């Protein structure tokens, strides 16, 4: 439980503002987003028993890449390689592990 809370507490800091995000873009996937201190933070939760490929589109921000931090059955807030946004559509895709929380931090 501590690692799950860390996906929020470590990255969504006091003074950050929650921004619009599609809360439930597909079955078993829940998303919230935050902005502050020049960063954009996206928290995605996959409550399903299977991996879920999810596209994240960012609007009105100048972000070129994000670093995912994964908490799952196999990872405890583990930093994964940065993901570069497709500049043509300001979006990226990521495979959310089953029963996981993934926090994306803009670089």
N, C-alpha and C positions, 0 to 999 in steps of 0.2 A: 504494500500500500504506500509506503514511503516513496518508492521510486515513481509510482504513478503521480503522486502529488508534486514530486520534483519536476515533472514535465511542465507544470504550471509555475510553481513557486520559484524555480531557478531562472526562468526566462521572462515571465510576465511580472514586471517589477512595479512598485508603487508609482503612480503617476501615469502609467500606460493607459491607453483608452481602447475599449473594445470597439472594433470596426465591423461593418457588415460582412457577413459570410453566409453562404448557404448552409444552414444548420444541419441538414440531413440530406446530403447530395445523392445518396443511394442507400439501400437497405443495410443496416448495421454500421453505417459510417456517420459520425457526428463531427462537425468542424466548428471551431471558433477562431477568431483572429483578433490581434491586438497590435497597437502601434505606440511607440514611445522611444525617446532617446535616439531617434534616427533609425530605428529598427522596425521591421515588420515580423511578427510572430504568428505562426499558424499552428494550432493544436488540433490534431486529427485522432479520433478514437475509432477503432474497428472492434466492435463487440462480437463480430461473427466468428465462426469456427474455421473460416477459410480466409486466405489472403484476399485483399481487395485492391485492384488497380484504380487509383483515383487521380484525376487531373485537377490541378489547382491553378486558377487564373487570377492574376493580380492586376488590379486596376488602380490608376492614379498614384503609383509608386514607382520609383526607379530602382528596381532590384534586378540584379543579373544572375544571382545564385543564392541558394539556401543550403544550410547544413541541417540534416535531419538527426534528431536524437531519439532513439528508440527504446521503449520499455515494452518488453514482451516476455514470453515464456523463456526465451533464450538470452535476452539482453536487459541490462539494468541501466537505463539512461545512457546508452552507448551512442557515441558520435559516429556517424557513418560518413562516407565521402560526400562532398558537396554535390549538389544537383544544379546544373545550369538551366536557366529558363530559356525556352524557345523565344528568341527576340521578335519573331513575326507575330506571335500571339500572346506574349507576356504570360506564359504558362509553363508548367512542368508536370510530369507524371511521376508517380511514386507508387510502389507496391507496399501497401500497409499490411504488415504481418497479422495473422489471426490473433484476436484478443490482445490488441496492443494499443498503446498511446504513442504517437509520434509528434514531436515538436519540431517545426521548421523555423530556423532563425536566419533572417536575411544577412548576407555578407556585404 
